[in-house]
Amino acid sequence: MPAATADPAEMPAPGSSSGTPSPSVLSDIGAYFTAPLRWDRSDWAWFGGALLAIGLAHRYDTQVRAHFVGSGPAANINSEDTRDAIPTVAVFGGTWALALVTQDHDGYREGWAMAEAAALSGITDYALKFAAGRETPGQTTDPNEWFKSGSSFPSLHSTEAFAIGTVLAESGNDDYRFVRRLLGYGLGVFTSYERLKHDAHWLSDTVAGAALGISSAHFTMDRRFGDSGESHLALVPIEGGAMLMYRVSME
């Protein structure tokens, strides 16, 4: 997960009419894309765990696709790109709408964090798509068609859903933390499920999107709100497989 090294920057004033990015946003962009230069042991452990999870998912790409659409080429499949993006757009728009109605400063900050996490992860997603060139299940039945003309890896829908969903899940106060996490992570899982059901992506595409979205969201929250150290997600290798762990501080 990209790690911040500077104090959280002040948020731009809500409703600012300036058309240029604030210095804090420019600073965040620079810090985000140079973050690997400052990663510590836990950051590299997260990265290694994400690679392991993607690799394990890749092993079951064919089986998962067969479960949803069968083993052969799927005929007349609509990938439902627009429909599958609606829940994520609704959560993002709803966060901003509620902040505007209630004039809640924390709501503005949360909305800005969602926007930044979505933008940073989206740019990275497109760069990875271009580099990987993986063909979608709609183009081939072979999950190993890399470096072609495809745009399957990672799933942009999963990336954005987990980026926005993670901010919803982990920001704000703890009064409704369980509900926030249920809605936030549920958004990512549901969106990924729909992408698989609509034969738009391989399982490993959605897992990569989840890792990218979650890490980008935590980077943004660390920059905007400070690193509270409240929770950490990790994939730990164990004998015969791997175990997904989620640590929450109860202080």
N, C-alpha and C positions, 0 to 999 in steps of 0.2 A: 504494500500500500504506500503510495507516495507520502513522504513525511515532510511537514512544514518545519522550517527552522527559524521563522520570524514570528514576532508577536502578531496576533490576529489584527487585521486591518479594520479601520472604521468603515462601516457600510455607507454608501452614498445616500444622501438624503432622499427619501421616497418622493417620487414625483419630480425629480430633477429633470430639467429640460435639456441638459447638456447632451449633445449627440456623440461625444467622444468618450472612450472608456476612461474610468477614473484610474489614478495611479495605482490603487490597490488591486484593481482587476488586472492591469498590466503586470503588476508584480506577481500576482497569483499565476498568470499564464507562464511567466518565466520560471517560477518555482516549480510548477507542475511538470513541465517538459524537461527540467533538469533534475528532478527529484531523485532519480536513481544514483546520481553522484553523491547524494547525502543519505542514502538508505542505511539504516543500522541493521543489526542482526534480526530483529523482529520483522522488519520490512522485507528482508530477503527471505525469511521463513514464510511470510505471506505469499510472496511471489512464487517460491518453490511449491507451496501448497496449492496455489492456483494452477500451476502447470501440471501438477499431479492429478488434480481433479479433472482438468481438461483431457488429459491423457486417458484417465479411467472412463470418462464419458465417451471418448472417441472409440473405445473398445466396443461400446454398445450402440453406436450410431445406427448400424444396419438393423439391429433387433428392434430398437425403439421406432424407427421409421416403419418397419413391417407391422408393428402393433397398430399404428395409426392408419396407414394407407395400403398395407400389403407389401410384398417383396418386389413386385414388378414395377414398371413405369406407371405412374399415376396419370390417368387421362382426365382432362378437363378440371384440373384442380385450381381453385381460386385461392391465392395465397392470403387474401383478406388483409392486405397491408394497412389500409385505412382503418378498418374496423378494429384491428388489434392494437392500434395506437390510441384509440379513444379513451380507454381507462387511464392511461398515463397522462394524456392531455387534460382529462377531467380532474385528476388529482392536483396537477400543477395549477390549472385555472381556478379550481376550488380554493386552493391555499391563498392565492392572490385575492380572489373575490372576498373571502372571509376577512383577510387583513384590511382590505379597503373599506368594508362595511363597518368593521369594529374599530378601525384606526389603530390597530395593534402593531406596535413597533416590532415586537418579536415575530409577528406574522410576516412583516415585510422582510426581515432578515432571513426567515426561513424560505420565503419565496425567492429571494436573491440567491440563496445557497442552492436551491433546486435548479435555478436557471444556470448558474455557473457550473454545477456538477454535470448537468445535461450537456452543456456546450463543450466542456473539456473532454468528457468521455465520448461525445459524438465525434469530435475531430479525430481523436485517437482511433475510434472505431473505423472511420473511413480510411485512415492511413493503413490500418491492419488489413482491411478488406482489399485495398489496392495491392499490398505486399503479398498477401496470401493467395489471392485469385482463386479461391475455392468455389467449385460449382455447387449450386443448390441441389437439394433432392429433386426439384422440378426439372433440373437439367440432366441429372445422371443418377443412377442407382448405386454408384460406387462412391463411398464417402472419402476416398483417397485421391480425388481429382483436384489437386492443388496446382497453383501457379498456371491457371488457365485464364478464362475470361469471366469467371464467376465473382460473386460478391456475397458469399454465404457466411464467411467467418470474419468477425464474430457477428452475432445477431444484433442489429441496431435497436430493434424493439426491446430486446431483453436488457441491453445496455442502458437505455434511457429509463426503462421501468425500474430497474434496480437503483440507478443513480437518484432518481426522484423519490422512489420508495424508501431508500435508506435514509435520506434526509428527513422524510416524514417520520420514520421509525425512531431515529436517534436524536433528533433535535427537540426543542421545547422542554417543558418541565416534566416531572415524573408522575404527575397526577393520573395521566391516562397512558402510561408507557406501554402497558400490555396491548391496549387497543391500537396504539400507534404502530407498534411492531407487527401486529396481526395485519393491519391494513397495508403498511409499507412493504413488508416482505411478501405479503400475499399478492400485492400488485405485481411484483417481479415474477413470482412463481406462476401466477395465472397467465401473465402475458407470454412467458416462455412456453407454457403448456399449449396455449393457442397457436403459437408459431409452429410447434411440432405437429399439432393436429391438422393444421392447414398445409402441411408439407412444404413449409417455407424455409426451414432450417434443419440442420442435424442437431442432435442432442449436444454435442461438444460446442457447437456455435452458441447455444444458449448459455452453457456453463461459462464459456469465455466472456460472454456479454455480462453475465452476473458478476464475475470477478472484476471486470473493468468498471462496471457501474458502481459497485460497492466501494471499491478502493478510491474511485474518483470522488464519491460522496464524502468519504471520511477525510480525504485531503481537503476538500472545500470546507467541511465543518471545522477541521483543525485550524484552518486559516481564519475562518469567520468567527468562530465561537471559542476557540482555544481547545486544546486536547485535554478533555476531562478524564480520559482513561476509563470511561465507564464500561466499555464493552470491547471485546475483540473476538473475531471469527478466525479460526485456523483449521487447517486440514492436517492431521497428525498421522504419519505412517505408523501402522501397527503390524504385527505378524499376520500375514494372510490378507492384508488390505490396508484400509485407511479409515480414520475416524474423524468426523466433523465435530469440532468443539466450539462452543460459544461461551465465552467467559463474561460474566457481568459482575461489576463491583457493587456490593450491597452497602457501601458506606454512605 
